[in-house]
Amino acid sequence: MARLTVEDCLPFIENRFDLVLAAARRARQLSQGAQALVEEGDDKPTVVALREIAAGVMNAEVLDEIDAKERAAEEFELAAEFAALQQPLSDTDTR
């Protein structure tokens, strides 16, 4: 595969520092099991993250949406667990 450079990503995230932050966030997501939006091959998560940005399929807004969905799912799980803990014990549970 051709070498990927920062210049390949700059049309999509113009600030180099924002690019590094976005690539790091995405690489973390990929290393934790997120589905890649480009072919992974044998590339490490950091390279895949940069390839996604260079392909125009990943940017800071998409990362924010993914993070918001993950937070909402975690909050839903916590609310369900809390609701289950609030239910009174039945007579059969106390024996």
C-alpha positions as CSV (number, residue, x, y, z in Angstrom):
1,M,0.0,0.0,0.0
2,A,1.2,3.5,-0.7
3,R,2.6,5.5,2.2
4,L,0.1,7.6,4.1
5,T,1.2,11.2,5.0
6,V,-0.3,13.9,7.1
7,E,-0.8,15.9,3.9
8,D,-3.3,13.2,2.8
9,C,-5.4,14.0,5.8
10,L,-5.2,17.8,5.9
11,P,-8.0,18.4,3.4
12,F,-10.4,16.8,5.9
13,I,-9.0,18.1,9.2
14,E,-7.0,21.2,8.4
15,N,-5.3,21.8,11.8
16,R,-2.4,19.3,12.4
17,F,-3.0,19.3,16.1
18,D,-6.7,18.5,15.7
19,L,-5.8,15.8,13.2
20,V,-3.5,14.1,15.8
21,L,-6.3,14.3,18.4
22,A,-8.9,12.9,16.1
23,A,-6.6,10.1,14.9
24,A,-5.7,9.2,18.5
25,R,-9.4,9.1,19.5
26,R,-10.3,6.9,16.5
27,A,-7.3,4.6,17.0
28,R,-8.4,4.1,20.6
29,Q,-11.9,3.2,19.4
30,L,-10.5,0.8,16.9
31,S,-8.2,-0.9,19.4
32,Q,-11.2,-1.4,21.7
33,G,-13.1,-3.2,19.0
34,A,-14.9,-0.5,16.9
35,Q,-15.6,-1.5,13.3
36,A,-13.1,0.0,10.8
37,L,-14.7,2.0,7.9
38,V,-11.8,1.2,5.5
39,E,-10.0,-2.1,4.8
40,E,-7.7,-2.8,7.8
41,G,-5.3,-5.3,6.3
42,D,-2.4,-5.8,8.6
43,D,-2.3,-2.1,9.6
44,K,-2.2,-1.0,13.2
45,P,-5.2,1.0,14.6
46,T,-3.3,4.3,14.2
47,V,-2.7,3.8,10.5
48,V,-6.3,2.6,10.0
49,A,-7.5,5.8,11.8
50,L,-5.4,8.0,9.5
51,R,-6.6,6.1,6.4
52,E,-10.2,6.6,7.5
53,I,-9.5,10.4,7.8
54,A,-7.7,10.5,4.5
55,A,-10.6,8.7,2.8
56,G,-13.0,11.3,4.2
57,V,-15.1,8.9,6.2
58,M,-13.9,10.0,9.6
59,N,-13.7,13.4,11.2
60,A,-14.2,15.1,14.5
61,E,-18.0,15.4,14.1
62,V,-18.3,11.7,13.4
63,L,-16.1,10.9,16.4
64,D,-18.4,13.1,18.6
65,E,-21.5,11.2,17.3
66,I,-19.9,7.9,18.1
67,D,-18.9,9.0,21.6
68,A,-22.4,10.4,22.2
69,K,-24.0,7.1,21.2
70,E,-21.6,5.1,23.4
71,R,-22.3,7.4,26.4
72,A,-26.1,7.1,25.8
73,A,-25.8,3.3,25.7
74,E,-23.8,3.3,29.0
75,E,-26.3,5.6,30.6
76,F,-29.2,3.3,29.5
77,E,-27.4,0.3,31.0
78,L,-26.8,2.1,34.3
79,A,-30.4,3.3,34.5
80,A,-31.6,-0.3,33.9
81,E,-29.3,-1.6,36.6
82,F,-30.5,1.1,39.0
83,A,-34.1,0.3,38.2
84,A,-33.5,-3.4,38.9
85,L,-31.9,-2.5,42.2
86,Q,-34.9,-0.4,43.2
87,Q,-37.5,-3.2,42.9
88,P,-38.6,-4.6,46.3
89,L,-37.7,-8.1,47.1
90,S,-40.6,-10.6,46.9
91,D,-41.4,-13.2,49.6
92,T,-39.6,-15.9,47.7
93,D,-36.4,-13.8,47.5
94,T,-36.1,-13.5,51.3
95,R,-36.0,-17.2,52.1
